[in-house]
Amino acid sequence: MRESLTTETIEAVWRIESARLLGGLVRVVRDLSLAEDLAQEALLAALERWPGTGVPNNPGAWLMAAAKNRAIDQLRRRGMLDRTHARMQSDATTGTSADRHEIEADSDEGVDDELLRLILIACHPVLSKEARVALTLRLLGGLTTDQIARAFLVPETTIAQRIVRAKRTLAEARVPFEIPRAEDLADRLPSVFEVIYLIFNEGYAATRGKDWMRLELCEEALRLARILAERVPDNAEVHGLVALMELHSSRARARLGPSGEPILLLDQDRSRWDQLLVHRGLAALARAEALASPLGPYALQAAIAACHAQARSADETDWKKIVALYDALVEITQSPLVELNRAIAVGMAFGAEAGLELIDALTDEPALRGYHLLPSVRGDLLSKLGRVDEAYKEFGRAAVMAQNVRERELLLARAKACAGETGPP
């Protein structure tokens, strides 16, 4: 029983500490693949020792120490081989001491944030934008290739290949493992923003698993965005990104029922929205608006979230303003996902028939094939129009596509409700 509990604790610690551990190791050993190997070795050591000794008071520090010791051994062995092949005349013991001194001194240096450093390395301009995002999500978000593929709406094999190629490219280019200077930072920011928001989205509405929300991912993404906003305070989009995540995070308590079941936006108890986060989000949006006109994609999305936050009830929401904001967002992004969300807003502002017309125009969109929210939205609009037989089928299709257990249960419940209105399907 104790061993089972310890294993669960180790898994929880790993979820929390793995990205920080990897970020610290990358800075120390200057090799991404080696850092990943060392982190995995530290995890194996914990799995071997902690069931017998108990979980240490500072498990993150224990993992780092274990990985550092292995790093020192690795560098010592590498140094000895290099000296042998190069016929160097230095003493092996001296070399070992130098290696140990260097790695310990480096690991004790103060840095702004290991995770931010790792994100900026993974978002290096030598990589394509798609590779930057995929690699960073894998390293820092702890997401599987399948989860990243669903976020991008591309095959899983494509994401796996991007990650492998990205690591190889970074190694071949000898990318320095350091935070870039200000003049180089601007080129990386769009990809960094995208990475942070995708991490947040995976926490806000998990693609798979038993939990609809993974709040630790939301909190981590928001923390990174706040750090980034402090480093580039004159960038409007970083404040838009912070505003967007603050406003979405304000709804977290109202999005889940007593048993963890999802509660959709229009059904939420708005008195449970976190007003501190709302005010922080609106303040960040105001900073973005003061710095740029027209607004960028994250600030536009934050403006949409602000419309919800400022409405005292679902009925008081300014849906026509939201449609106008989505019009601007579609023009900037040309994204079918944004068009899907715009169709929802149109359905709320101008009636379900108008929304359904836009949804039907998206049914052949390649990027949305297999995406469960398309039939889910279509089912909702059909239900509002009284076409419950068709709505039943759409909710059923969406449930088959959904990989998150909670979301699937919600879709099946909606299908059952439609079946109840029409008799057995």
ABEGO torsion letter per residue (X at the ends): XAAAAAAAAAAAAAAAAAAAAAAAAAAAAGBAAAAAAAAAAAAAAAAAAAAAAEBBABAAAAAAAAAAAAAAAAAAAAAAAAAAAAGBABBAAAAAAAAAAAAAAAAABBBABAAAAAAAAAABAABBAAAAAAAAAAAAAGBBAAAAAAAAGBBAAAAAAAAAAAAAAAAAAGBBBBBBBAAAAAAAAAAAAAAAAAAAAAAABBABEABABBAAAAAAAAAAAAAAAAABAABAAAAAAAAAAAAAAAAAAAABBAAGBBBBAAABBAAABBAAAAAAAAAAAAAAAAABOBBBAAAAAAAAAAAAAABABAAABBAAAAAAAAAAAAAAAGBAAAAAAAAAAAAAAAEAAAAAAAAAAAAABAAABGBAAAAAAAAAAAAAAGBAAAAAAAAAAAAAABABAAAAAAAAAAAAAAAAAAEBX
